Amino acid sequence: MTHNPEPDREAVLAAASEIVQAFAATDGDRYFAAFAPDASFVFHSEPERLSDRGAYEQLWSGWLEGGWRVVSCTSSDPLVQTFPGGAVFSHSVATTVETDEGTDSYRERETIVFRVEEPSADFRVDESGTATDAAAPRLIAVHEHLSPMPDAAHDAADPASADPASADAAAAAASDH
């Protein structure tokens, strides 16, 4: 029987921080080492899902050849959800990149799904499923999803864009006046 230990919050935060730091440094080797070969990627800026790490590495190479590099990448508002065998990490991210066309900044929401890699032979788990030594299993990312951060100013100016129920209420209130 295979045991799937549940990672602790700190391990998930450390794994996610490694990904963000590597991305912020435009360090492709370090960045992609944090993802499984079969990891998938969904980016709002790309027309199709990238079904494995190799597809993303190819896209990344094209960006670099076009003069792309990350100037800064800052994570905020983290949420960690653990489960036996993995975790989901979501956060807000502010990124500035530079290309041959100039500098661009954007805010996005990101979700990274991690799985626990098989532990080494000297790894032990106690009865509660907690790692008992420093050689705890590695968390590896198996999915990344980026979506644009809603424009709060736009949503406030246009109630219909925020929530359909709110839009109905706003329309009803407007018709009462």
C-alpha positions as CSV (number, residue, x, y, z in Angstrom):
1,M,0.0,0.0,0.0
2,T,1.3,3.4,-0.9
3,H,1.1,6.1,1.7
4,N,0.5,9.7,0.5
5,P,1.8,12.1,3.2
6,E,0.1,15.4,3.4
7,P,2.6,18.3,3.0
8,D,2.6,21.0,5.6
9,R,1.8,24.6,4.9
10,E,5.4,25.8,5.2
11,A,6.6,23.2,2.7
12,V,4.0,24.4,0.2
13,L,4.9,28.0,0.7
14,A,8.6,27.2,0.2
15,A,8.0,25.3,-3.0
16,A,5.8,28.1,-4.4
17,S,8.3,30.8,-3.3
18,E,11.0,28.9,-5.2
19,I,8.9,29.0,-8.4
20,V,8.2,32.8,-8.0
21,Q,11.8,33.6,-7.2
22,A,13.1,31.6,-10.2
23,F,10.5,33.3,-12.5
24,A,11.4,36.7,-11.1
25,A,15.1,36.0,-12.0
26,T,14.2,34.8,-15.5
27,D,16.0,31.6,-14.4
28,G,14.4,29.0,-16.7
29,D,16.5,26.1,-15.5
30,R,15.6,26.7,-11.9
31,Y,12.0,27.5,-12.7
32,F,11.3,24.5,-14.9
33,A,13.1,22.1,-12.4
34,A,10.2,22.9,-10.0
35,F,7.7,21.4,-12.5
36,A,7.1,17.7,-13.4
37,P,7.7,16.8,-17.0
38,D,4.0,16.0,-17.4
39,A,2.9,19.3,-15.8
40,S,0.2,21.3,-17.7
41,F,-0.2,25.0,-18.0
42,V,-3.2,27.3,-18.7
43,F,-2.4,30.9,-19.4
44,H,-5.0,33.5,-20.3
45,S,-2.5,35.0,-22.8
46,E,-2.1,31.7,-24.7
47,P,-4.8,30.4,-27.1
48,E,-4.3,26.7,-26.0
49,R,-3.4,24.7,-22.9
50,L,0.3,23.7,-22.8
51,S,0.0,20.0,-22.1
52,D,3.5,19.4,-20.8
53,R,6.6,21.2,-19.5
54,G,8.4,20.8,-22.8
55,A,5.7,22.8,-24.6
56,Y,6.1,25.6,-22.0
57,E,9.9,25.5,-22.2
58,Q,9.7,25.9,-26.0
59,L,7.4,28.9,-25.5
60,W,9.7,30.4,-22.9
61,S,12.7,30.0,-25.3
62,G,10.8,31.9,-28.0
63,W,10.1,34.7,-25.5
64,L,13.8,34.9,-24.5
65,E,14.8,35.1,-28.2
66,G,12.3,38.0,-28.6
67,G,14.1,39.9,-25.8
68,W,11.7,39.0,-23.0
69,R,12.8,39.1,-19.4
70,V,11.2,39.5,-16.0
71,V,11.9,42.7,-14.3
72,S,10.0,41.9,-11.1
73,C,7.4,39.4,-9.8
74,T,5.8,39.8,-6.4
75,S,3.4,37.4,-4.7
76,S,0.7,38.4,-2.3
77,D,-2.5,37.0,-0.7
78,P,-1.4,33.3,-0.5
79,L,-3.8,30.5,0.1
80,V,-2.5,27.0,0.8
81,Q,-4.8,24.0,0.7
82,T,-3.2,20.6,1.5
83,F,-4.5,17.1,1.0
84,P,-2.9,13.6,1.2
85,G,-0.4,13.5,-1.6
86,G,-0.4,17.2,-2.6
87,A,-1.5,20.7,-2.3
88,V,-3.1,23.7,-4.1
89,F,-1.4,27.1,-3.8
90,S,-3.1,30.2,-5.0
91,H,-2.1,33.8,-4.8
92,S,-2.1,37.2,-6.5
93,V,0.9,38.1,-8.5
94,A,2.2,41.4,-9.8
95,T,4.7,41.1,-12.7
96,T,6.7,43.5,-14.8
97,V,8.4,42.2,-17.9
98,E,10.6,43.9,-20.5
99,T,10.6,43.0,-24.2
100,D,12.0,44.6,-27.3
101,E,8.8,46.6,-27.4
102,G,9.2,48.0,-23.9
103,T,8.0,47.4,-20.4
104,D,4.7,45.9,-19.5
105,S,3.1,45.3,-16.0
106,Y,0.2,43.2,-15.1
107,R,-1.7,41.7,-12.1
108,E,-2.9,38.1,-12.2
109,R,-4.2,35.4,-10.0
110,E,-2.3,32.1,-10.1
111,T,-3.0,28.6,-9.0
112,I,-0.3,26.0,-8.7
113,V,-1.1,22.4,-8.0
114,F,1.7,20.3,-6.3
115,R,2.0,16.6,-5.8
116,V,4.3,14.9,-3.3
117,E,7.1,13.1,-5.1
118,E,8.1,9.6,-3.9
119,P,10.3,9.9,-0.8
120,S,13.8,8.6,-0.7
121,A,14.6,5.2,0.9
122,D,15.6,6.8,4.2
123,F,12.3,8.7,4.5
124,R,10.0,7.7,7.4
125,V,6.4,8.7,8.1
126,D,4.8,8.4,11.5
127,E,1.3,7.1,12.2
128,S,-0.2,10.5,11.6
129,G,1.3,10.8,8.2
130,T,3.9,13.4,9.2
131,A,7.5,13.3,7.8
132,T,9.8,12.3,10.6
133,D,13.1,13.4,9.2
134,A,14.6,16.3,7.3
135,A,14.5,14.4,4.0
136,A,10.8,15.0,3.6
137,P,9.3,14.3,0.2
138,R,9.7,17.0,-2.5
139,L,6.7,18.9,-3.7
140,I,6.7,19.2,-7.5
141,A,4.3,21.4,-9.5
142,V,2.0,19.5,-11.8
143,H,-0.3,22.3,-13.0
144,E,-0.2,26.1,-13.2
145,H,-3.1,28.3,-14.1
146,L,-3.0,32.1,-14.6
147,S,-5.9,34.4,-15.0
148,P,-6.1,38.2,-15.2
149,M,-6.9,40.1,-12.0
150,P,-10.4,41.7,-12.4
151,D,-10.1,45.5,-12.7
152,A,-11.7,46.6,-9.4
153,A,-12.2,50.2,-10.7
154,H,-14.0,48.8,-13.9
155,D,-16.1,46.5,-11.8
156,A,-17.2,49.4,-9.5
157,A,-18.1,51.6,-12.4
158,D,-20.0,48.8,-14.2
159,P,-22.1,46.7,-11.7
160,A,-23.1,44.3,-14.4
161,S,-19.5,43.1,-14.8
162,A,-19.2,42.2,-11.1
163,D,-22.0,39.8,-10.5
164,P,-25.1,38.9,-12.4
165,A,-27.3,39.0,-9.3
166,S,-25.9,42.4,-8.4
167,A,-26.6,43.6,-12.0
168,D,-30.2,42.4,-11.7
169,A,-30.5,44.3,-8.4
170,A,-28.9,47.4,-9.9
171,A,-31.3,47.3,-12.9
172,A,-34.3,46.9,-10.6
173,A,-33.2,49.8,-8.4
174,A,-32.6,52.0,-11.5
175,S,-36.1,51.2,-12.8
176,D,-37.6,52.3,-9.5
177,H,-36.2,55.8,-9.9
